[in-house]
Every structure is written in structure tokens, then in C-alpha cells.
């Protein structure tokens, strides 16, 4: 046998001897690669849209495809409305179902976003929670504190995430104000907050009939301007105050346009008192323009958030006011659907009194309930007497 033949034979014998080890190494290498793929899995969250009658739904229907969510089904029995939006946004009518049961059975969403009436938020949670489907609703959480408590109870029992979406939760100015107050201690101790929220009125700004039908109904919306816009201030104040509840709630409501809104108030002013802070919420369908702005006053300065980006800061009277632009939120946290995906996939854990959290929004519903009672009776509500449980 030649030297070359001997070398070949020796190599073949070595391969046969060590093949089990080599095979295991290849399998382990493949397993490692698979694990990497699983850990870095960027599959979009499968989302169902429940209802199209809340016009905030255009936010998700018109959202650019960022690859983080996928609309797998839409529940809307009003076929004419569904077709109108399909033409506007380009989705297939094959995605549209008449009921949650049909949609869930057909496409098995991981989460749903509720764009139906506020009254129907409870029904969405009642159906989805036992099936392990996470829920995000449009603000406010519910039409009443009773509904809110049941929704949160079901979410906890079935271990689903329950989030509430507010437009102001995606304002860079909201988060910068929080940082200036709490992290930078830039304006001293918090003393007063003023929230101005609303617009000229839903009829005046041209809301579509499907939206107006329930938005101006005291049962389906839980009220008028107080519910529609009072919740913003209650939500942010609860966050800024780290979950504190007010000591008293005073509220005055009016019907300045009964010919347009005969069933609900179109004007509401709420005053909340805390141990060391006062909060004023001015919710109105009578503003001359659209507005969602807030003023935060401390012992040494103030922060004014004029909108999502424009801010005025004065840390001391000597320094004077400074106009700044708010920081941009990271792409993964700059809208409700990005947050929903991160929370459901356990990439982000909400703090108890964060803006979208059930803890915060339960307090919001308590504030709105107390405000309604105060407006109806003409008397200031004492929190500890009103909520004895």
C-alpha cells in the first residue's frame, strides 16, 4: 500500500471514530442558531380591531407598516362603514367580521384594540379575558367606576394586559414635564396643575354620524365633555402624583349648546384638591380651537406644555422663561400599538401608575364618577366618604 493510500485510510478511520461527536457538534450548532432566532423573533403582534365607530380608529388603520403589529381581523357589523374605511385605508373586506366570536375563531388574535363605544369596553374584556386575549381600549377605560372595577378584576383573574390609550401619552412634552418635575427637580415641589382639553365641539369639527350617535349619548359615552376630555387631566395628574387620590372633588358642568347636545354637558370644570397640590381640569366642547395643553407649577418655577412638542420652562424668576422643543419618544414607545406589542411580548413592564396602566385608569374613573356626582348635587365630594371600600 502506497503512502497516499495509507493517509486516506487513516483519515477515513478517524472520521468513522469521531463521527458521533462531529454529528453532535453540528446538531448543537443548529440548536444554538435556532435559539438565537427565537430570542430575536420580530414577528408582528397579531391584533384584532373591535369596532370602527370611534374615529380614533384611523390611527391604527392609517398607521404605516412598521412590522411590529399585524391587523388580522376587524369586528364591525356596519358593513357600509367598514367598506367606507376599507376604501380609505385599503384593507380587504375579507378581514371584516360581524362579531368578536367570528373574528377570534377565524384568526386567533393575540390582542385586540377596542374602537367601539365606551359602554361596550366591558363586553370586550368579558369576552377576551377568559380566552387569554390582551386588550387595549380608547380613553377613558370605562363608562363608570363599576364597569372599570369589573374589567380590571377580569384582567387580573385571567392574567391579561389591560391598557388604556390617550393621545397625550405619546406627547414628548408629557414625558419631559415629568422628568423636569421628578428627576431633575427643576421647578421645586409640585403645587398646581391646570389642564385645558377639548375642541369647538364634535358636531362643529365634523365628527361622522356613527361617532356622534354614541359620543353624545350619556349611557354609551358615560357623559359628554366631562367624560370625553376630563379624563386626560385626571390621567396625567394621577401619574404626576404617583398614584395619589384627591381629598376632594368639585365639579361644575353646563349645557351651553343644548340645541346640539341636548342629552349631555358640553362644558365641565373639575377642581381636585390633594394634601399639597391643586389640580384644575377644564374640559370643553366650546373652545375656539383644538387643544390639549397643561401647566405645571412648582415652588420655584413652572412648565407649560402647549402641545406635543412646544414647551415653556421657567426654573426660577431670575432665569426667566425658556422656549424648548420636547424630546422625541423612541420608535418602540411612540404610539399605543408599539407599546401594546412591547407589553404583550414582555419586552416592557408597565409601572403601576403609568399613563396606560389599569391602576392609573381605575383612579381616573373614580375621579370622573366623583365629578359627575359633585356636578349633579352641587356639592363637593369628600373622597374618603364617597369611596369607603
C-alpha positions as CSV (number, residue, x, y, z in Angstrom):
1,X,0.0,0.0,0.0
2,X,1.4,3.4,-1.0
3,X,1.9,6.3,1.4
4,X,-1.0,8.2,-0.1
5,X,-3.4,5.3,0.3
6,X,-2.4,4.9,3.9
7,X,-3.1,8.5,4.6
8,X,-6.5,8.2,3.0
9,X,-7.3,5.1,5.0
10,X,-6.2,6.8,8.3
11,X,-8.4,9.8,7.6
12,X,-11.5,7.6,6.9
13,X,-10.9,5.7,10.1
14,X,-10.7,8.9,12.1
15,X,-13.9,10.2,10.6
16,X,-15.7,7.0,11.5
17,X,-14.4,7.1,15.1
18,X,-15.3,10.7,15.7
19,X,-18.5,11.0,13.6
20,X,-20.8,10.8,16.6
21,X,-19.0,13.7,18.2
22,X,-19.0,15.7,15.0
23,X,-22.7,15.0,14.4
24,X,-23.5,16.2,17.9
25,X,-21.5,19.4,17.3
26,X,-23.4,20.1,14.1
27,X,-26.7,19.5,15.9
28,X,-25.7,21.7,18.8
29,X,-24.7,24.4,16.4
30,X,-28.1,24.2,14.7
31,X,-29.8,24.3,18.1
32,X,-27.9,27.4,19.1
33,X,-28.8,29.1,15.8
34,X,-32.5,28.3,16.4
35,X,-32.3,29.7,19.9
36,X,-30.9,32.9,18.6
37,X,-33.7,33.2,16.1
38,X,-36.3,32.6,18.8
39,X,-34.8,35.2,21.1
40,X,-34.6,37.8,18.3
41,X,-38.0,36.9,16.9
42,X,-39.5,40.0,15.4
43,X,-42.8,38.5,14.4
44,X,-45.6,41.2,14.4
45,X,-48.2,41.1,17.2
46,X,-51.4,39.7,15.8
47,X,-54.1,42.4,16.5
48,X,-57.8,42.4,16.1
49,X,-59.7,45.7,15.8
50,X,-63.0,45.6,17.6
51,X,-65.3,48.3,16.3
52,X,-64.9,51.2,13.8
53,X,-67.4,53.7,15.4
54,X,-64.7,55.5,17.3
55,X,-62.9,57.7,14.8
56,X,-59.6,57.3,16.7
57,X,-59.5,54.0,14.8
58,X,-58.0,55.9,11.8
59,X,-54.8,55.9,14.0
60,X,-54.3,52.2,13.6
61,X,-55.9,51.8,10.2
62,X,-53.7,54.5,8.7
63,X,-50.6,53.6,10.6
64,X,-47.5,52.9,8.4
65,X,-46.4,49.3,8.4
66,X,-43.6,49.2,10.9
67,X,-43.5,45.5,11.2
68,X,-44.4,45.4,14.9
69,X,-48.2,44.7,14.5
70,X,-50.4,43.0,12.0
71,X,-54.2,43.6,11.8
72,X,-55.6,40.1,11.4
73,X,-59.3,40.9,11.8
74,X,-61.8,43.7,12.2
75,X,-65.1,43.4,14.0
76,X,-67.8,45.8,12.6
77,X,-71.4,44.7,11.8
78,X,-72.0,48.0,10.0
79,X,-70.9,46.9,6.5
80,X,-71.3,50.3,4.9
81,X,-69.0,51.9,7.5
82,X,-66.5,49.0,7.1
83,X,-66.5,49.4,3.3
84,X,-66.1,53.2,3.5
85,X,-63.0,52.8,5.7
86,X,-61.7,49.9,3.5
87,X,-61.8,52.3,0.5
88,X,-60.0,54.9,2.6
89,X,-57.3,52.8,4.1
90,X,-57.0,49.9,1.6
91,X,-57.7,46.9,3.8
92,X,-59.6,43.9,2.4
93,X,-63.2,43.3,3.4
94,X,-62.1,39.7,4.0
95,X,-60.7,40.9,7.3
96,X,-64.2,42.2,8.5
97,X,-66.4,40.0,10.8
98,X,-69.7,40.7,12.3
99,X,-68.8,39.6,15.9
100,X,-65.9,39.0,18.2
101,X,-66.7,35.3,18.2
102,X,-66.4,35.0,14.5
103,X,-63.2,37.0,14.3
104,X,-61.5,35.2,17.2
105,X,-62.5,31.8,15.8
106,X,-61.1,32.6,12.4
107,X,-57.9,34.4,13.1
108,X,-56.9,33.9,16.8
109,X,-55.6,37.4,17.6
110,X,-53.1,37.8,20.5
111,X,-54.6,41.2,21.4
112,X,-57.4,43.4,20.4
113,X,-57.8,47.2,20.3
114,X,-61.3,48.4,21.2
115,X,-62.7,51.2,19.0
116,X,-66.3,50.7,19.9
117,X,-68.5,52.7,22.3
118,X,-67.1,53.3,25.8
119,X,-70.0,51.3,27.2
120,X,-69.0,48.3,25.2
121,X,-65.5,48.2,26.6
122,X,-66.7,45.9,29.4
123,X,-68.1,43.4,26.9
124,X,-64.8,43.3,25.0
125,X,-62.9,42.4,28.3
126,X,-65.6,39.9,29.3
127,X,-65.2,38.0,26.0
128,X,-61.4,38.3,25.6
129,X,-60.0,37.9,29.1
130,X,-61.1,34.3,29.6
131,X,-59.6,33.5,26.2
132,X,-56.2,35.0,27.1
133,X,-56.5,37.8,24.6
134,X,-54.9,41.1,25.7
135,X,-57.0,44.3,25.4
136,X,-56.3,48.0,24.8
137,X,-59.2,50.4,24.9
138,X,-59.5,54.0,23.9
139,X,-59.8,56.5,26.7
140,X,-61.4,56.5,29.2
141,X,-61.2,53.0,30.5
142,X,-65.0,52.6,31.0
143,X,-68.3,54.5,31.4
144,X,-68.3,54.1,35.1
145,X,-66.2,53.0,38.1
146,X,-68.4,49.9,38.4
147,X,-67.5,48.8,34.8
148,X,-63.9,49.7,35.4
149,X,-63.6,47.5,38.5
150,X,-65.1,44.5,36.7
151,X,-62.8,45.0,33.7
152,X,-59.7,45.1,36.0
153,X,-60.9,42.1,38.0
154,X,-61.3,40.0,34.9
155,X,-57.9,41.1,33.6
156,X,-56.2,40.1,36.8
157,X,-58.1,36.8,37.1
158,X,-57.2,35.7,33.6
159,X,-53.7,37.3,33.6
160,X,-54.1,39.5,30.5
161,X,-52.8,43.0,30.0
162,X,-55.5,45.8,30.0
163,X,-54.3,49.1,28.6
164,X,-56.0,52.5,28.1
165,X,-54.9,54.7,25.2
166,X,-54.7,58.5,25.4
167,X,-53.3,60.7,22.7
168,X,-51.3,62.7,25.3
169,X,-49.5,59.5,26.3
170,X,-47.5,59.9,23.1
171,X,-46.5,63.6,23.5
172,X,-42.8,64.1,24.1
173,X,-43.8,67.1,26.2
174,X,-45.7,65.0,28.7
175,X,-42.6,62.9,29.5
176,X,-40.2,65.9,29.5
177,X,-42.5,67.6,32.0
178,X,-42.4,64.5,34.3
179,X,-38.6,64.4,34.1
180,X,-38.3,68.1,34.9
181,X,-40.6,67.7,37.9
182,X,-39.4,64.4,39.3
183,X,-36.0,63.6,38.0
184,X,-34.4,67.0,37.6
185,X,-36.3,68.6,40.4
186,X,-36.3,71.7,38.1
187,X,-39.3,73.6,39.4
188,X,-39.4,72.7,43.1
189,X,-42.3,70.9,44.9
190,X,-45.5,70.5,42.8
191,X,-48.2,72.9,43.9
192,X,-50.7,73.3,41.0
193,X,-51.6,71.7,37.6
194,X,-54.0,73.1,35.1
195,X,-55.3,71.0,32.1
196,X,-57.1,72.6,29.2
197,X,-58.6,69.9,26.9
198,X,-61.2,69.8,24.2
199,X,-62.3,71.4,20.9
200,X,-65.1,73.5,19.5
201,X,-67.5,70.5,19.7
202,X,-67.9,67.1,17.9
203,X,-70.6,68.5,15.6
204,X,-68.6,71.6,14.9
205,X,-65.4,69.8,13.9
206,X,-67.3,67.4,11.7
207,X,-67.3,64.0,13.5
208,X,-69.1,61.4,11.4
209,X,-72.6,60.2,12.3
210,X,-71.5,56.8,13.6
211,X,-69.3,58.6,16.2
212,X,-71.7,61.3,17.1
213,X,-74.5,58.8,17.7
214,X,-72.8,57.4,20.9
215,X,-70.4,60.2,21.8
216,X,-73.4,62.5,22.6
217,X,-75.3,59.8,24.5
218,X,-74.9,59.8,28.3
219,X,-75.2,56.0,28.6
220,X,-72.9,54.9,25.7
221,X,-70.2,57.5,26.5
222,X,-70.8,57.9,30.2
223,X,-71.3,61.6,29.7
224,X,-70.4,64.4,27.4
225,X,-67.3,66.8,27.6
226,X,-66.6,65.7,31.1
227,X,-66.0,62.1,30.1
228,X,-64.6,62.9,26.7
229,X,-61.9,65.4,27.9
230,X,-61.9,65.4,31.7
231,X,-60.1,62.0,31.6
232,X,-56.9,63.5,30.1
233,X,-56.2,65.7,33.1
234,X,-57.2,63.0,35.6
235,X,-54.8,60.6,33.9
236,X,-51.8,62.8,33.7
237,X,-52.3,64.2,37.2
238,X,-52.5,60.7,38.7
239,X,-49.2,59.9,37.0
240,X,-47.5,63.1,38.1
241,X,-48.7,62.5,41.7
242,X,-47.5,58.9,41.7
243,X,-51.0,57.4,42.2
244,X,-52.3,59.7,44.9
245,X,-56.0,60.1,45.1
246,X,-57.6,63.5,45.7
247,X,-59.0,64.5,49.1
248,X,-61.9,66.4,47.5
249,X,-63.6,66.6,44.0
250,X,-65.6,69.6,42.9
251,X,-67.2,69.9,39.5
252,X,-69.4,72.4,37.6
253,X,-71.0,71.3,34.3
254,X,-73.1,73.3,31.8
255,X,-75.1,72.8,28.6
256,X,-74.1,75.9,26.6
257,X,-75.4,74.3,23.4
258,X,-78.5,72.3,24.3
259,X,-79.7,72.6,20.7
260,X,-76.7,70.5,19.6
261,X,-76.1,68.4,22.7
262,X,-79.5,68.0,24.5
263,X,-78.5,64.9,26.5
264,X,-75.0,65.7,27.8
265,X,-72.9,68.5,29.2
266,X,-70.6,70.4,26.8
267,X,-68.7,72.3,29.5
268,X,-67.0,70.9,32.6
269,X,-64.6,72.3,35.2
270,X,-63.2,70.0,37.8
271,X,-61.2,71.0,40.9
272,X,-59.2,68.3,42.7
273,X,-57.5,69.0,46.0
274,X,-54.6,67.0,47.4
275,X,-52.6,67.3,50.5
276,X,-50.2,69.8,49.0
277,X,-51.5,70.2,45.4
278,X,-54.5,71.5,43.5
279,X,-55.5,70.3,40.0
280,X,-57.9,72.2,37.7
281,X,-59.3,70.3,34.7
282,X,-61.1,72.4,32.1
283,X,-62.8,70.0,29.7
284,X,-64.9,71.7,27.0
285,X,-66.7,71.3,23.7
286,X,-66.6,75.1,23.5
287,X,-63.0,76.0,22.9
288,X,-62.3,78.2,19.9
289,X,-59.7,75.6,18.7
290,X,-58.5,72.1,19.4
291,X,-56.3,72.0,22.5
292,X,-54.6,69.5,24.8
293,X,-52.2,71.6,26.9
294,X,-51.1,71.7,30.5
295,X,-49.5,73.9,33.0
296,X,-47.4,72.6,36.0
297,X,-46.4,74.9,38.8
298,X,-43.8,74.2,41.5
299,X,-42.5,76.3,44.4
300,X,-39.7,77.8,42.2
301,X,-40.8,77.6,38.6
302,X,-43.2,76.2,36.0
303,X,-43.5,74.0,32.9
304,X,-46.1,74.8,30.2
305,X,-46.7,72.1,27.6
306,X,-48.5,73.9,24.7
307,X,-48.9,70.8,22.6
308,X,-46.9,67.6,21.9
309,X,-43.6,69.4,21.3
310,X,-43.7,73.1,22.2
311,X,-42.8,73.8,25.8
312,X,-42.0,76.8,28.0
313,X,-39.9,76.3,31.1
314,X,-39.0,78.7,33.9
315,X,-36.9,77.2,36.6
316,X,-36.6,80.5,38.5
317,X,-37.9,84.0,38.2
318,X,-34.3,85.2,37.8
319,X,-33.6,82.9,34.9
320,X,-36.9,83.7,33.2
321,X,-38.9,81.6,30.7
322,X,-37.2,79.5,28.0
323,X,-39.0,78.0,25.0
324,X,-37.8,74.5,24.1
325,X,-38.8,71.6,21.9
326,X,-39.7,68.3,23.6
327,X,-37.6,65.2,23.2
328,X,-38.8,62.7,20.6
329,X,-40.0,59.4,22.0
330,X,-38.2,56.2,20.9
331,X,-39.8,54.4,18.0
332,X,-40.6,51.4,20.1
333,X,-42.6,53.5,22.5
334,X,-44.1,56.4,20.5
335,X,-47.6,55.2,19.9
336,X,-50.2,52.9,21.6
337,X,-49.6,50.0,19.3
338,X,-45.9,49.9,19.7
339,X,-46.4,49.9,23.5
340,X,-49.1,47.1,23.2
341,X,-46.7,44.9,21.4
342,X,-43.9,45.5,23.9
343,X,-46.1,44.8,26.9
344,X,-47.7,41.7,25.4
345,X,-44.3,40.2,24.4
346,X,-42.8,41.0,27.8
347,X,-40.3,43.4,26.3
348,X,-41.6,46.2,28.6
349,X,-43.3,46.1,32.1
350,X,-45.5,49.0,33.0
351,X,-45.2,50.7,36.3
352,X,-48.4,50.7,38.5
353,X,-49.4,54.3,37.8
354,X,-48.1,54.7,34.3
355,X,-50.4,56.5,31.9
356,X,-51.8,53.4,30.2
357,X,-51.9,51.2,33.3
358,X,-55.1,49.8,34.9
359,X,-54.1,51.2,38.3
360,X,-53.9,54.7,36.9
361,X,-57.1,54.4,34.9
362,X,-59.1,53.0,37.8
363,X,-58.4,56.2,39.7
364,X,-59.3,58.2,36.6
365,X,-62.7,56.5,36.6
366,X,-63.1,57.2,40.3
367,X,-62.3,60.9,39.7
368,X,-64.9,61.1,36.8
369,X,-67.5,59.3,38.9
370,X,-67.0,61.7,41.8
371,X,-67.0,64.7,39.5
372,X,-70.4,63.6,38.0
373,X,-71.8,63.3,41.5
374,X,-70.5,66.7,42.5
375,X,-71.9,68.3,39.4
376,X,-75.3,66.7,39.9
377,X,-75.6,67.5,43.6
378,X,-73.8,70.9,43.6
379,X,-71.7,69.7,46.5
380,X,-68.0,68.9,46.8
381,X,-67.3,65.2,47.1
382,X,-65.1,64.1,50.1
383,X,-63.1,61.2,48.7
384,X,-62.8,59.1,51.9
385,X,-66.5,59.4,52.4
386,X,-67.5,58.7,48.8
387,X,-65.2,55.7,48.4
388,X,-65.4,53.8,51.6
389,X,-64.4,50.4,50.1
